[in-house]
Structures are given as structure tokens and as C-alpha cells.
Amino acid sequence: MGLRAARLARGVSQEQAARIIGRTQSHFGKIERGQQVITLPDALSLAAVLKIEPAEFYGTTDEDSNQ
């Protein structure tokens, strides 16, 4: 599941997600569109709120490595 899908599944707006990681909504939008790389600290904060693994922000999960 990508960042946008995870965010929407939890009912979190871009503005709320940006506030969680201390970024502007514009910056968060760039992260979501893949125009900006999310930092590890930001990924950890968001992952905790969205209840997903931080690796999902980077396009890899444990499931990927098991195949």
C-alpha cells in the first residue's frame, strides 16, 4: 500500500499528515507524488499514525523480500 492509499484509508488529510511530520502541505504533497523523498524520521512518524510499516514508503516490504 502506498502512502496516499494508507493516508486515505485512515481518513487523514494531507494537511494533517504534513502537520504530523512538521512539513508544509505542499512539501507533503511532493512526498506523496514521489517528487520528494521522505526521510526516515518522517517515515517512522507517519507509519506509526497510519499503522503501516515504514518500508512501504520506500517501495519495499518483508513480503517483497520473501518472494
PEURZI-V667854 format. One record per backbone hydrogen bond with DSSP energy under -0.5 kcal/mol. NH is the residue of the N-H (numbers start at 1). CO is the residue of the C=O. If there is no record, write none. Layout:
NH & CO
NH & CO
This chain:
6 & 2
7 & 3
8 & 4
9 & 5
10 & 6
11 & 8
12 & 7
17 & 13
18 & 14
19 & 15
20 & 16
21 & 17
22 & 18
22 & 19
23 & 18
28 & 24
29 & 25
30 & 26
31 & 27
32 & 28
33 & 29
34 & 31
35 & 30
36 & 30
43 & 39
44 & 40
45 & 41
46 & 42
47 & 43
48 & 44
49 & 45
50 & 46
51 & 47
52 & 47
56 & 53
57 & 54
58 & 55
59 & 56
60 & 55
65 & 61
66 & 62
67 & 64
